[in-house]
Structure formats: C-alpha cells, structure tokens
Amino acid sequence: MSAVVRLVVNGHPVEVPAGASVAAAVAQVTLRFRRSVDGAPRAPLCGMGVCFECRVQVDGVAHVRACMTPASEGMQVVADA
C-alpha cells in the first residue's frame, strides 16, 4: 500500500499519494487555481514551473508554484486567493 499525504485545499481535506505535487491536490478540489488581473480563471499550463499559472498560497506564503511544490502532511493551501 502506498503512503498518502493529507492536506487541506480551500478548506477541503485532500489525500494525494506521497510525492504528488500541490497542483495534483488542488486539482481534486478545483480547476481554477487563480484569476488573472481581468478576472479570467487560470489553471496550470506548463507543469514545469515556467508559466506561473499555478500560483497558490501555501501555509500563508503567497505565489507558490503548485506544480513545483511537493505536497506535505498538514499543508494548508488556498487557491484563487
């Protein structure tokens, strides 16, 4: 049995396999990660940290690239903040 990591995304408890990215956890709750300046919904595009479209708030730290950040136990994630 593989290990799981439990975290909270937008107030919802989420479980992902150990080693999964924060982006994988957020995608279980919403596909909208943030909004552009004009209010358009945005989501991950490149999946390798170049486009910055997957930015979320992690444990109070803003502008964290979800696709590049491994999910960790107890993490608090806010998307579309």
N, C-alpha and C positions, 0 to 999 in steps of 0.2 A: 504494500500500500504506500503510495507516495505521500509525502508531507504536504500539508496545506498551510497557508498563511492567512490569518484573519485580520481584516482591516475594515475601516468604515469609510464609505464614499457617500458624500452628500447625506449623511445621517443614516445610511442603509448598511447593515453588516454584509460583508462580502468575503467569500473564500476563493482563493486562487492557488494553483499549485506553487510550491516553493520554487523560486527562480523566475516567476512571472513578473512582468512589468506592472507599474501602476496603471499604465494605459489599458492593459488587459482587465484590471479590476474595475476601472471607471467604465469601460465598455459594457460591463454587466449591468450597470445602473442607467447609463445614458450614453447616447452617441454624440451629444453636444458637449464638448469639453470647455468651450468658452464662447464669447461673442466678439466679433470684430468691432471696430470703432463705430461703424454704422449700424450695429445690432445684428448682423448676419451670424447665424450659428456656425461655429468652426469645430473641426474634428481633426485627428491626426491625419497627416498626408504622407510624409516620407517614412516614418517609422524608424528613423536613424538619427534623430536629434538635430537635423539641419533646418527644418521649416519652422519650428517653434509653435506649430498649431496645436500641440497637445499640452500646452502650459496649464498647470493646475496649482492649487495651493496644497502643500503637504506639511502637516504639523505646524501650521501658521506661517510657513515660508512661501511667499508668492513666486510665480513664474518658474516653477519647477517643470522640467520636461518629463512628462509622464512616460514617454516611450523609452527613455534612457534610465529611469529610476526603478530599481528592483523593489517590489512590494515587500514590506516588512511587517512583522506582527505588531498589531495595535496602532498602525499608522492611521492618521486622520486626514482624509483627502476631501478637498472641496473643488468641484469642477464648476465652471461657469460662474466664478466668483466675481 
